[in-house]
Amino acid sequence: MLITNARVINEGKQFDADVLIVGERIERIAPQISCPAGHAMYDAKGRTLIPGMIDDQVHFREPGLTHKGNLATESAAAVAGGITSVFDMPNNNPTITTRERLAEKYAMAAGRMHSNYAFYFGAANDNAEEVARLQPDEACAVKVFMGASTGNMLVDDPTTLSAIFSRSKLMVVTHCEDTPMILVNEAAARARWGEDVPFEQHPLIRSEAACYASTELAVRLAKEHGARLHVLHLTTARELAFFAAGPVKDKQITVEACVHHLYFDERSYATRGADIKCNPAVKRAEDRVALVAAVKAGIIDVVATDHAPHTREEKDRSYFKAPSGLPLVQHALPMLLTLAARGELSLFDVVERTSHNVARLFGVQERGFIREGAYADLALIDPDQSFRVSRDSVRYHCGWSPLEGDTLTGQVEATWVNGDKVYDGGVLQPAPKGQRLRFASRF
């Protein structure tokens, strides 16, 4: 296919170009290209072509929790949102804490996913030896839940933590919340309100202090053992003190923010309640402002979704019974484009944090950039087009979005995965085109 009349944003530059795709890859980028015989032509009409988003944190719920979502449905929603690759988390049922289960999950995904994919290997208190045996390219990284999670995946044994940080051949990524502190806060809230704790208490229960203590521990372990550490979904301004601005190639310790923590703040609980209940919690307005500024400054290296769907029935329960997590892959890029339309971020910031840096950080082979020879994983966006999120437009298996009723500025018009146009003008190609991602050295 020849994409004509595109405004390309890539590697800090914006320019008008045609992009020629041959097979799975970008063959040529030039101001004007004649359409070769046998090629379809797609007129971008001056809209903006960017590398497809690489989402380094999703929970697609398969195996074991497929009433919430599955690898096929959620990857379809992802490509409709301009996300061309995803890294899925290991807190499934059963948990992905053995290499055998990891291989089974890859087999489960083959031929079914609309986006490209990679899977995390999960650490547990009893599998440090399995983590040590894990080889590069078997997984995107090793996930350590240093806060409570689904299944037997809370890693709180100091000896196990040291073994994981010292022996893992892969980068360690962490969910940082201090569980004992959270349990104390939960008990205090239950004593006051019983089961009907107001959702506004969530950022106080899963508090700034609990996040800070756990992040401090993870950073200390990484420095002590010389491990590569990537801290997921940062939520507080205070934790930014552990991280520095600069290129990811120069960093031993990196950090991610999630779109909902850049978009919502504690005032959102009044109208959205359980819909934005997530771990770690959406916190204060000043935290949101600080996180956005840190994305712009290059302190926060990556922006992801932490897409985690639950059914409407599950979310409609009281505080302790309503699960944490929200579906986001269809709307993540438009949320970031909305921040750009407000002047809080630039389109260059969005592309750098959602594509380039993810590829650099994890060593994703030949993706994340619009370059000749790279895989043609692309998203065509209209940064000026506004639309209202409605339930009837939601593609998630769970059938709802926390953004219903919001007007977003910045629409995904089309998506290419491995050279195939898989989504265009609201129409999804039914045949899955996703491939397993491969990882080289870090850069």
KEDREN-435190 format. One line per field, with one value per residue (C-alpha): residue number from 1; residue in three letters; x, y, z. Coordinates in Angstrom, 2 decimals. Layout:
N
seq [NUM/...];
type [ala/...];
X [X/...];
Y [Y/...];
Z [Z/...];
//
This chain:
443
seq [1/2/3/4/5/6/7/8/9/10/11/12/13/14/15/16/17/18/19/20/21/22/23/24/25/26/27/28/29/30/31/32/33/34/35/36/37/38/39/40/41/42/43/44/45/46/47/48/49/50/51/52/53/54/55/56/57/58/59/60/61/62/63/64/65/66/67/68/69/70/71/72/73/74/75/76/77/78/79/80/81/82/83/84/85/86/87/88/89/90/91/92/93/94/95/96/97/98/99/100/101/102/103/104/105/106/107/108/109/110/111/112/113/114/115/116/117/118/119/120/121/122/123/124/125/126/127/128/129/130/131/132/133/134/135/136/137/138/139/140/141/142/143/144/145/146/147/148/149/150/151/152/153/154/155/156/157/158/159/160/161/162/163/164/165/166/167/168/169/170/171/172/173/174/175/176/177/178/179/180/181/182/183/184/185/186/187/188/189/190/191/192/193/194/195/196/197/198/199/200/201/202/203/204/205/206/207/208/209/210/211/212/213/214/215/216/217/218/219/220/221/222/223/224/225/226/227/228/229/230/231/232/233/234/235/236/237/238/239/240/241/242/243/244/245/246/247/248/249/250/251/252/253/254/255/256/257/258/259/260/261/262/263/264/265/266/267/268/269/270/271/272/273/274/275/276/277/278/279/280/281/282/283/284/285/286/287/288/289/290/291/292/293/294/295/296/297/298/299/300/301/302/303/304/305/306/307/308/309/310/311/312/313/314/315/316/317/318/319/320/321/322/323/324/325/326/327/328/329/330/331/332/333/334/335/336/337/338/339/340/341/342/343/344/345/346/347/348/349/350/351/352/353/354/355/356/357/358/359/360/361/362/363/364/365/366/367/368/369/370/371/372/373/374/375/376/377/378/379/380/381/382/383/384/385/386/387/388/389/390/391/392/393/394/395/396/397/398/399/400/401/402/403/404/405/406/407/408/409/410/411/412/413/414/415/416/417/418/419/420/421/422/423/424/425/426/427/428/429/430/431/432/433/434/435/436/437/438/439/440/441/442/443];
type [met/leu/ile/thr/asn/ala/arg/val/ile/asn/glu/gly/lys/gln/phe/asp/ala/asp/val/leu/ile/val/gly/glu/arg/ile/glu/arg/ile/ala/pro/gln/ile/ser/cys/pro/ala/gly/his/ala/met/tyr/asp/ala/lys/gly/arg/thr/leu/ile/pro/gly/met/ile/asp/asp/gln/val/his/phe/arg/glu/pro/gly/leu/thr/his/lys/gly/asn/leu/ala/thr/glu/ser/ala/ala/ala/val/ala/gly/gly/ile/thr/ser/val/phe/asp/met/pro/asn/asn/asn/pro/thr/ile/thr/thr/arg/glu/arg/leu/ala/glu/lys/tyr/ala/met/ala/ala/gly/arg/met/his/ser/asn/tyr/ala/phe/tyr/phe/gly/ala/ala/asn/asp/asn/ala/glu/glu/val/ala/arg/leu/gln/pro/asp/glu/ala/cys/ala/val/lys/val/phe/met/gly/ala/ser/thr/gly/asn/met/leu/val/asp/asp/pro/thr/thr/leu/ser/ala/ile/phe/ser/arg/ser/lys/leu/met/val/val/thr/his/cys/glu/asp/thr/pro/met/ile/leu/val/asn/glu/ala/ala/ala/arg/ala/arg/trp/gly/glu/asp/val/pro/phe/glu/gln/his/pro/leu/ile/arg/ser/glu/ala/ala/cys/tyr/ala/ser/thr/glu/leu/ala/val/arg/leu/ala/lys/glu/his/gly/ala/arg/leu/his/val/leu/his/leu/thr/thr/ala/arg/glu/leu/ala/phe/phe/ala/ala/gly/pro/val/lys/asp/lys/gln/ile/thr/val/glu/ala/cys/val/his/his/leu/tyr/phe/asp/glu/arg/ser/tyr/ala/thr/arg/gly/ala/asp/ile/lys/cys/asn/pro/ala/val/lys/arg/ala/glu/asp/arg/val/ala/leu/val/ala/ala/val/lys/ala/gly/ile/ile/asp/val/val/ala/thr/asp/his/ala/pro/his/thr/arg/glu/glu/lys/asp/arg/ser/tyr/phe/lys/ala/pro/ser/gly/leu/pro/leu/val/gln/his/ala/leu/pro/met/leu/leu/thr/leu/ala/ala/arg/gly/glu/leu/ser/leu/phe/asp/val/val/glu/arg/thr/ser/his/asn/val/ala/arg/leu/phe/gly/val/gln/glu/arg/gly/phe/ile/arg/glu/gly/ala/tyr/ala/asp/leu/ala/leu/ile/asp/pro/asp/gln/ser/phe/arg/val/ser/arg/asp/ser/val/arg/tyr/his/cys/gly/trp/ser/pro/leu/glu/gly/asp/thr/leu/thr/gly/gln/val/glu/ala/thr/trp/val/asn/gly/asp/lys/val/tyr/asp/gly/gly/val/leu/gln/pro/ala/pro/lys/gly/gln/arg/leu/arg/phe/ala/ser/arg/phe];
X [0.00/1.07/-0.02/-0.02/-0.35/0.54/1.95/4.49/5.60/8.64/11.82/11.21/10.44/7.26/7.21/4.90/5.57/4.29/4.96/5.31/4.54/5.75/4.71/5.03/7.52/8.05/9.91/10.30/9.51/9.71/7.95/6.27/6.18/4.57/2.23/3.77/1.68/-0.32/-0.33/-3.44/-3.34/-4.55/-4.93/-4.17/-5.56/-3.01/-3.79/-1.03/0.76/2.55/4.09/1.44/1.38/3.24/1.34/3.70/0.98/-2.36/-4.51/-6.45/-7.78/-6.94/-6.53/-9.07/-11.07/-12.54/-15.95/-14.16/-12.20/-9.91/-6.89/-9.01/-11.59/-9.24/-6.60/-9.37/-10.26/-6.57/-6.03/-9.21/-7.41/-4.16/-2.32/-0.39/1.52/0.76/2.59/0.13/0.44/0.85/-1.83/-4.09/-5.78/-3.56/-0.83/2.00/4.69/6.26/7.91/5.48/2.48/4.19/4.64/0.99/-0.16/1.85/0.26/-3.15/-2.52/-1.19/-3.50/-6.04/-4.64/-5.27/-2.27/1.27/1.93/4.41/3.85/5.38/6.66/5.30/7.45/6.12/7.49/8.25/9.62/12.93/14.73/12.32/12.95/16.70/16.27/14.16/15.97/15.85/13.13/10.98/9.17/9.25/10.29/9.74/6.78/7.00/3.84/5.14/1.48/-1.50/-2.69/-4.73/-3.50/-0.38/1.74/2.44/6.21/6.97/9.73/13.01/15.17/13.04/13.08/16.87/17.14/14.88/16.70/20.14/19.52/16.96/18.42/15.44/14.42/12.38/9.15/7.30/3.89/4.86/2.44/3.13/0.47/0.77/0.18/-2.83/-4.34/-4.11/-5.88/-8.57/-9.25/-9.62/-12.00/-14.09/-14.32/-15.73/-17.99/-18.48/-18.80/-20.02/-16.70/-16.97/-14.90/-13.31/-11.37/-9.56/-6.50/-6.25/-6.46/-3.98/-2.03/0.88/2.89/2.22/3.37/6.45/7.64/7.35/8.99/11.84/12.37/12.34/14.83/17.11/17.10/17.84/20.79/22.07/22.04/22.73/19.40/17.45/14.24/11.11/8.53/4.98/2.06/3.54/0.81/2.40/4.53/6.55/7.79/9.24/12.25/13.52/13.76/15.67/15.18/17.21/17.39/16.34/19.64/21.40/19.12/19.31/15.97/13.00/9.36/5.93/2.78/-0.69/-3.18/-5.87/-3.49/-2.69/-6.37/-8.38/-7.80/-9.48/-12.36/-13.42/-14.54/-17.64/-19.21/-17.34/-16.93/-15.93/-15.41/-12.03/-11.15/-7.72/-4.48/-2.51/-5.24/-6.00/-4.79/-4.73/-5.02/-1.49/-0.21/-1.82/-0.26/3.16/2.93/1.99/4.88/7.23/6.10/6.87/10.24/11.38/11.44/8.62/9.86/6.78/3.00/0.77/-2.81/-2.89/-6.06/-7.95/-11.60/-14.29/-17.97/-20.50/-22.09/-18.76/-18.06/-21.52/-20.73/-19.79/-16.24/-14.59/-16.42/-15.91/-12.68/-9.91/-9.10/-10.63/-10.75/-8.72/-6.96/-9.56/-9.36/-5.81/-4.34/-7.35/-6.95/-3.32/-4.23/-6.78/-4.01/-2.01/-4.98/-5.10/-1.42/-0.32/1.70/2.92/2.37/6.12/5.80/2.99/4.93/8.16/6.53/4.09/6.23/9.91/10.83/8.95/10.83/14.14/13.57/12.46/14.57/11.58/12.98/12.33/9.19/8.21/9.51/8.53/11.74/12.55/12.93/10.88/7.61/4.68/2.88/1.19/-1.68/-3.31/-4.79/-6.73/-5.54/-8.25/-11.27/-13.48/-15.86/-18.04/-17.46/-20.70/-21.42/-22.65/-19.22/-17.26/-15.43/-14.34/-15.82/-17.06/-19.14/-18.48/-15.92/-15.06/-15.02/-18.68/-20.06/-16.63/-15.66/-12.13/-10.12/-7.99/-9.36/-7.74/-8.74/-6.81/-4.33/-1.81/-0.32/2.54/1.69/-2.01/-4.66/-6.60/-8.83/-10.19/-13.03/-14.63/-14.39/-12.23/-10.75/-11.98/-8.81/-6.22/-2.83/-0.86/2.50/4.58/7.06/10.75/13.34/16.97/19.45/17.98/18.67];
Y [0.00/3.56/6.10/9.55/13.11/12.26/14.60/12.35/12.78/10.67/11.03/14.64/15.81/16.70/16.57/15.87/12.58/9.53/6.15/3.03/-0.30/-3.52/-6.68/-6.15/-3.30/0.31/0.30/4.02/7.42/10.40/13.69/12.13/8.48/7.07/4.22/0.92/-1.55/-3.84/-1.41/0.09/3.83/5.42/9.20/10.47/13.89/15.78/13.96/12.91/9.57/8.33/5.02/2.82/2.96/0.15/-0.38/-1.86/-2.73/-4.42/-7.05/-8.84/-11.40/-14.61/-17.29/-17.65/-14.41/-14.29/-13.06/-9.69/-9.78/-11.98/-11.74/-11.37/-8.83/-6.52/-6.51/-5.56/-2.60/-1.73/-1.44/0.63/2.98/3.10/0.64/-1.81/-3.79/-4.78/-6.40/-8.47/-9.01/-12.41/-12.21/-14.62/-17.76/-19.73/-17.17/-17.08/-18.02/-20.99/-21.13/-23.89/-21.64/-18.80/-21.02/-22.12/-18.49/-17.70/-20.71/-19.46/-16.08/-17.32/-16.38/-14.66/-11.24/-8.15/-6.33/-7.60/-9.04/-10.06/-11.44/-10.81/-13.55/-13.27/-13.43/-15.06/-15.84/-19.40/-19.16/-17.29/-20.25/-20.18/-16.44/-17.10/-19.72/-17.42/-16.46/-13.16/-13.17/-15.65/-12.68/-8.90/-8.61/-10.04/-8.53/-8.15/-7.21/-5.41/-4.79/-7.13/-8.64/-11.43/-14.88/-15.81/-13.05/-10.65/-10.82/-9.66/-12.03/-10.04/-13.03/-13.70/-10.04/-9.93/-13.14/-11.77/-8.44/-10.08/-13.08/-12.06/-11.85/-9.72/-6.27/-6.21/-4.21/-3.44/-2.54/-0.50/-0.27/-1.28/-3.85/-3.70/0.06/-0.38/-3.05/-0.69/2.02/-0.41/-1.49/2.13/2.89/-0.21/0.72/4.12/3.31/-0.44/-1.81/1.51/3.32/6.34/5.86/9.24/7.44/5.19/7.47/7.78/4.03/3.24/6.22/8.32/6.93/3.33/4.08/5.98/3.28/0.54/2.55/3.43/-0.29/-1.20/1.54/0.54/-3.12/-2.18/-0.04/-2.64/-5.45/-3.44/-4.55/-2.88/-1.59/-0.15/1.19/1.02/3.47/6.20/8.23/10.80/13.90/12.78/9.61/11.64/12.33/8.80/9.48/11.80/13.35/12.15/9.53/6.02/4.63/6.37/5.07/2.00/2.90/4.08/4.86/4.73/6.76/5.64/7.66/7.68/9.17/11.93/12.55/12.06/13.35/12.95/15.25/12.62/10.17/12.25/11.40/8.23/6.33/2.70/3.31/4.91/2.71/1.32/0.31/2.45/5.02/8.19/10.84/14.62/17.30/18.47/14.93/14.79/18.14/17.00/13.71/15.46/17.88/14.93/13.28/16.48/16.87/13.33/12.26/9.81/7.65/5.73/6.23/3.15/2.15/-0.59/-1.64/-3.85/-4.55/-5.71/-6.31/-3.58/-5.77/-6.16/-2.43/-1.57/-3.11/-1.38/-0.20/-3.38/-5.60/-3.47/-4.60/-2.20/-1.51/0.15/-0.48/2.04/0.74/2.09/5.61/6.00/7.80/10.16/10.95/11.90/13.85/15.72/16.70/17.86/19.89/21.59/22.46/20.19/17.90/18.07/15.47/14.87/14.03/11.58/9.75/9.65/8.20/5.79/4.39/5.33/4.95/1.68/0.16/1.48/0.46/-3.12/-3.71/-4.34/-5.38/-3.07/-1.42/1.85/4.14/5.24/4.17/2.49/-1.23/-1.14/-3.01/-0.92/-0.49/2.87/5.01/7.80/10.43/13.64/15.71/18.33/16.02/15.89/13.08/12.07/8.72/6.73/3.25/2.07/2.83/0.85/-2.22/-3.74/-7.12/-5.61/-3.11/0.12/2.91/5.24/8.04/7.78/11.27/12.88/14.74/13.93/15.93/13.71/10.75/7.59/7.32/4.21/1.64/-0.59/-3.71/-5.48/-3.64/-4.54/-1.85/-3.43/-0.51/2.35/4.79/2.76/-0.55/-3.33/-5.98/-9.31/-11.34/-10.94/-9.75/-9.55/-11.27/-12.22/-9.45/-10.22/-8.59/-7.88/-6.09/-3.19/-0.72];
Z [0.00/-0.66/1.96/0.37/1.70/5.29/7.91/9.62/13.22/14.04/16.11/17.00/13.46/11.59/7.79/4.87/3.09/1.29/2.90/0.77/2.43/0.80/2.61/6.36/6.22/5.26/1.95/1.33/2.86/0.51/-0.30/-3.33/-4.41/-7.55/-6.77/-7.96/-9.90/-7.67/-4.73/-3.19/-2.53/0.69/0.81/4.31/3.33/5.38/8.59/10.98/10.68/13.80/14.91/16.46/20.25/22.05/25.30/27.87/30.39/29.68/31.37/28.61/31.15/29.32/30.55/33.31/33.47/29.99/31.15/31.47/28.20/26.13/23.89/20.74/21.92/23.76/21.02/18.56/20.78/20.98/17.22/16.96/19.33/17.36/19.62/17.47/20.13/23.73/26.65/28.67/32.42/34.16/36.87/35.01/36.30/36.45/37.00/34.46/36.97/35.17/31.78/30.76/31.41/29.56/26.49/26.74/26.78/23.64/21.96/23.05/21.41/18.07/15.20/17.49/18.33/16.24/17.76/18.12/21.55/24.21/27.68/31.08/33.32/36.85/39.97/43.13/46.57/45.46/41.91/42.13/40.52/37.57/37.18/37.11/34.35/32.17/28.96/27.08/24.39/26.35/27.89/27.64/31.31/34.79/36.66/40.43/42.30/45.37/46.21/46.46/43.19/41.67/42.70/44.65/43.16/46.01/46.45/49.97/51.07/51.32/50.34/47.25/46.24/46.47/44.43/41.69/41.44/41.49/39.21/36.57/33.06/32.05/33.15/36.36/36.30/39.50/40.84/43.89/46.81/50.41/51.32/55.16/55.08/52.81/55.08/58.06/56.06/54.91/58.48/59.60/56.73/57.45/61.13/60.16/57.19/57.23/53.68/52.27/52.13/49.81/46.67/47.37/50.13/47.66/47.21/50.99/51.53/48.78/49.91/48.77/51.69/50.61/47.07/48.18/50.61/48.00/45.22/47.58/48.25/44.54/43.66/46.53/45.45/41.84/42.86/45.31/42.72/39.58/38.11/35.32/36.93/35.32/37.79/36.50/36.86/39.03/40.74/43.04/42.71/45.71/43.97/41.09/43.31/42.54/38.79/36.47/33.06/30.12/27.35/28.36/27.03/29.90/32.65/34.84/36.44/34.37/35.07/33.45/33.90/32.83/30.84/33.52/36.08/33.57/32.78/36.00/39.54/42.93/41.92/39.38/42.08/42.82/39.45/38.37/41.63/41.09/37.36/38.11/41.09/40.19/41.87/42.44/42.88/40.96/43.38/43.87/41.20/42.01/41.47/38.02/37.06/38.28/36.36/33.12/33.57/34.20/30.97/29.10/30.83/30.07/33.71/33.00/30.14/29.02/28.98/28.99/29.81/32.48/30.61/33.09/32.22/34.62/33.97/34.62/37.31/39.11/39.04/40.39/43.78/47.03/47.73/48.98/46.48/43.37/41.67/40.71/37.06/34.03/30.26/28.28/25.13/22.71/24.11/25.45/22.43/22.15/25.88/25.29/22.16/24.27/26.68/23.66/22.40/25.81/25.53/28.38/26.08/22.48/19.77/19.93/23.64/22.89/20.17/22.17/25.30/23.66/20.83/20.58/24.23/24.70/21.77/23.06/26.65/26.03/22.93/20.65/17.31/14.35/15.68/17.32/14.56/11.06/9.33/6.05/6.79/9.98/10.40/9.21/12.56/12.07/13.31/11.33/13.63/13.29/16.27/15.73/15.42/18.52/19.40/22.31/23.97/24.06/25.28/21.89/20.38/22.97/21.64/24.96/25.85/29.12/27.12/29.02/29.38/32.28/29.69/28.65/28.09/27.74/24.59/23.44/20.91/18.69/16.80/15.46/11.80/10.68/11.97/10.20/11.84/10.05/6.85/6.86/7.23/10.10/11.06/8.99/9.55/12.31/10.47/11.90/9.63/11.10/10.40/13.20/11.94/15.18/15.61/18.60/19.36/19.42/21.64/20.96/23.18/25.06/22.27];
//
